[in-house]
Amino acid sequence: MTEVDTTTLDALVARLERAADQLRTGDLSPDAAAGLVEDCASLASQASAELERMARAAQQEPIPGQDSLL
């Protein structure tokens, strides 16, 4: 089985974690917090798409020990 490149997913997770930290501080104005929440929704959507892409790629790889007969 090949090594999975999680660079994109890791970057999205890091951005979500930073945004969560900002929201937890309570230092943002309501408008800024609302904008950050919208950004988080977008990042979560991107992360979901990346996970889906990774899952599809993993399905295309043959299971170890299951070689093609032809």
C-alpha positions as CSV (number, residue, x, y, z in Angstrom):
1,M,0.0,0.0,0.0
2,T,1.4,3.4,-0.9
3,E,1.9,6.3,1.5
4,V,-1.0,8.7,1.5
5,D,-0.2,12.4,1.0
6,T,-2.1,14.2,3.7
7,T,-0.4,17.6,3.2
8,T,-3.6,19.4,2.0
9,L,-5.7,17.8,4.7
10,D,-3.1,18.7,7.4
11,A,-3.1,22.3,6.2
12,L,-6.9,22.5,6.3
13,V,-7.0,21.0,9.8
14,A,-4.3,23.5,11.0
15,R,-6.3,26.4,9.7
16,L,-9.5,25.1,11.4
17,E,-7.6,24.7,14.7
18,R,-6.3,28.3,14.5
19,A,-9.8,29.6,13.7
20,A,-11.2,27.6,16.7
21,D,-8.5,29.1,18.9
22,Q,-9.5,32.6,17.8
23,L,-13.1,31.9,18.4
24,R,-12.4,30.6,21.9
25,T,-10.6,33.7,23.0
26,G,-13.8,35.7,22.7
27,D,-11.7,38.7,21.5
28,L,-13.5,39.0,18.1
29,S,-16.3,41.3,17.3
30,P,-19.6,39.5,16.5
31,D,-19.2,40.4,12.8
32,A,-15.6,39.1,12.8
33,A,-16.7,35.9,14.6
34,A,-19.5,35.4,12.1
35,G,-17.0,35.8,9.2
36,L,-14.6,33.3,10.8
37,V,-17.4,30.8,11.3
38,E,-18.2,31.1,7.6
39,D,-14.6,30.6,6.8
40,C,-14.6,27.5,9.0
41,A,-17.6,26.1,7.1
42,S,-15.7,26.6,3.9
43,L,-12.6,24.9,5.3
44,A,-14.6,22.0,6.6
45,S,-16.2,21.6,3.2
46,Q,-12.7,21.5,1.6
47,A,-11.5,19.0,4.1
48,S,-14.5,16.8,3.4
49,A,-13.8,16.9,-0.3
50,E,-10.1,16.1,0.3
51,L,-11.1,13.1,2.5
52,E,-13.5,11.9,-0.2
53,R,-10.7,12.2,-2.8
54,M,-8.3,10.3,-0.6
55,A,-11.0,7.5,0.0
56,R,-11.6,7.2,-3.8
57,A,-7.8,6.9,-4.4
58,A,-7.5,4.2,-1.7
59,Q,-10.3,2.2,-3.3
60,Q,-8.4,2.1,-6.6
61,E,-5.4,0.5,-5.0
62,P,-5.4,-3.3,-4.9
63,I,-5.6,-4.9,-1.5
64,P,-2.3,-6.3,-0.5
65,G,-2.0,-10.0,-1.5
66,Q,-4.8,-9.7,-4.1
67,D,-2.9,-9.6,-7.3
68,S,-4.6,-9.4,-10.7
69,L,-5.1,-12.8,-12.4
70,L,-4.7,-11.3,-15.9
